[in-house]
Amino acid sequence: MERRREPARAWQGGGRSRHSTKGRSMSGSARSSAPARAAAALPSGRPRSGRSRDRPSRQARPEPPSGAGLPGELGRRCWLALRCERLPQEPRPPGTARPGPPENHSRDALLAKSEASPVRSEAREDPPSPFLNGQRYYQQGLYKEALKRFEKIKDTDFQAMYQLGVMYYDGLGTKKDPERGVEYMNKILNSDSPEASHLKFAAAYNLGRAYYEGCGVKHSVEEAERLWLTAADNGNPKASVKAQSTLGMLYSMPILKDMKKAFFWHSKACHNGNLESKGALGIMYLYGQGTHQNNQAALEWLRKATELGNIYAQGHLVEYYYTGKFYTKAVELAKRATANDDINMLAKITDCHPTYLAKGAAMAAFYLARCLHFGRGTEKNKQAAEYYYSKACHLDPVVASHLELAANLGRI
């Protein structure tokens, strides 16, 4: 685990600055070289821009001052924190409405509601589906109750088997048993039953995750890549869009680095609605990674991703506005990006990686601190500036160190 580092007071200039050894304080008495400390924090897996084989032109590509490139690009220090694919919806007849999201109540109220639904169905002489009974509990976070119902029908209902595979792999309502989770996903993937057909792409994605993480099976990036390619189905919108986005991240990593492939898969996932890939595509256009640099396309995708809650894209948009001296826009956007500190909750809502949401928030916090200190786009407030410098380091010390170095060298 990386040791967190506090950024130096970048407004003081020069190569030497004070930093605290405590997590969130900006003050202290120890002195060290800011560029040296920042360089020590740089990720080792990032290739130099001049040596990239996927460079679209002979000119050196611009690099983000924050050092925060694409998800996956930072390599060994930013292992992809993957989650299982959600249960795919079974094809429905045209005009059939889908059920709305469950309401948020206490556990007792949710249990009472789940028990009452089958009673109302029976009163209408409409016998409830055994799977839907379990799924109601699952959607409401009552995993133990859901597990009991899925176990009863797993041999006759592939959707129940799929949910059990997810629950055993992630330890939802039961002790983690990844081997059992892998077993259920393999059964679905290898089944000839038409009732399993709409689940196969998602099962392939989940098995790829297991091989990537080496959980329940022997670790193999090659097998993970093969399964994700199967799940992605050449960009089919009815396949696993999560697999398409994950391939974009995988090909941004040093182990299989191919930025043209990364751009291809992020493009597919982006146009199929994946929020993480919308942000990644904007960054690729902005810095000419896997494609030619195109600021207009970059801003279009970064703004779309920002509007939908991708804070990583939002952080890059703040950086773009700040370096372009659109300080008022940078301040306004940075305040929104740093308003919510619950990164895990935001990751759950947006289905984006928490590691990269934290990086985007750290970028926004650092640039907001610069604006507050120098009175750029807002009134000067050095006390608030110190708070946001410290917040940036707390959210992501590597990003804070990159930006500290850029500030001391006069790049921002």
Secondary structure as UniProt FT lines:
FT   HELIX           10..12
FT   STRAND          16..18
FT   STRAND          31..33
FT   HELIX           34..40
FT   TURN            44..45
FT   HELIX           49..51
FT   TURN            53..54
FT   TURN            65..66
FT   TURN            71..74
FT   HELIX           75..77
FT   TURN            94..95
FT   HELIX           107..123
FT   TURN            124..125
FT   HELIX           130..139
FT   TURN            140..141
FT   HELIX           143..153
FT   TURN            154..156
FT   HELIX           158..170
FT   HELIX           178..189
FT   HELIX           194..199
FT   HELIX           200..213
FT   HELIX           221..232
FT   HELIX           233..235
FT   TURN            237..238
FT   HELIX           241..250
FT   TURN            251..252
FT   HELIX           254..256
FT   HELIX           259..271
FT   TURN            272..273
FT   HELIX           275..287
FT   HELIX           295..307
FT   TURN            308..309
FT   HELIX           311..323
FT   TURN            324..325
FT   HELIX           327..337
FT   HELIX           343..350
FT   HELIX           354..374
FT   HELIX           382..395
FT   HELIX           397..408
FT   TURN            409..410
//
